[in-house]
Amino acid sequence: MSLAPEVVLGGAAQGCLYGLTALSLVFLYRATGVLSFMQGEAMAAGAYVAVGLAALGAPLALAALGAIAAGYAFGALAARCALEPVRTRAPWVATLATFGLALALRGVLLSLPAATQGWYRFDWVGEGRWLGLAARQWAVMLAAAGVAAAFALLLRGTDWGRRVRASAEDAVTAERLGIDVARLRRQAWGVGTALAVAAGLASAPVTFVHPELGSLALNAFPAAVLGGMKPGPAVLAAGVALGVLEALAAWQLPPGGKELLLQLVLIAALLALPRERVAAP
């Protein structure tokens, strides 16, 4: 088999990380009106929690669930203690607060000797090939599709999801109907952060767990914009497309070319995005 299919599939697997992280970004933006910069570092921290639990003897599935639960708890706690209190001043203040939380999480990770002395792999697939390509890459894409489907079911098929969407569209009316909007926003922060952790774990077979893992989530921002800043399949598809584009650029362009190309894509997507798509919910 030629190299091109390997490159494309590897890029698609990497793009699943971008797409799922973008999905968490867009969901939080729509549910709370805040653009979060802490998703990448939360994803990295959650991956380390999973690695730590596995090292203590926990089965991989239990370690993954523990990390996702820790992500939810951190997001909800951050919302209660920091994000929602400052959001009442202005959404952009809460956005800056997410940046501060990201730096704090990164500082914690860099202060842990075990996190800085090696790279780890949370490998729930193992070796093997399927249809001539690495099983890890197929597994990551299937896992990403499963996580995205579960999130869509939560958002579209549950009463909680309907209440979140109603409060995002019109918080004042939702309050008058008896919906506790502040509580829903705290829960949304928990769910959005847990989704970012799940993105990192789903992609774990093709990405090592290391302190710079969170920086990979920067490409979630172009995916979010290309997906229309609305939670849905378009965001995940945009992430996969960006991953493939990045892989092909790295294969064919000189060093630095892929970074320049992705930023040009982001700028072009921002220029083409209709004004109502970026309006606060």
Secondary structure, DSSP 8 states (H G I E B T S, - for coil): --HHHHHHHHHHHHHHHHHHHHHHHHHHHHHHS---S-HHHHHHHHHHHHHHHHHTT--HHHHHHHHHHHHHHHHHHHIIIIIHHHHTT-HHHHHHHHHHHHHHHHHHHHT-HHHHS--B---SS-S-EETTEEHHHHHHHHHHHHHHHHHHHHHHHSHHHHHHHHHHH-HHHHHHTT--HHHHHHHHHHHHHHHHHHHHHHTGGGS-B-GGGGGGGGGHHHHHHHTTSSSSHHHHHHHHHHHHHHHHHHHHS-TTHHHHHHHHHHHHHHHHS-GGGGS--
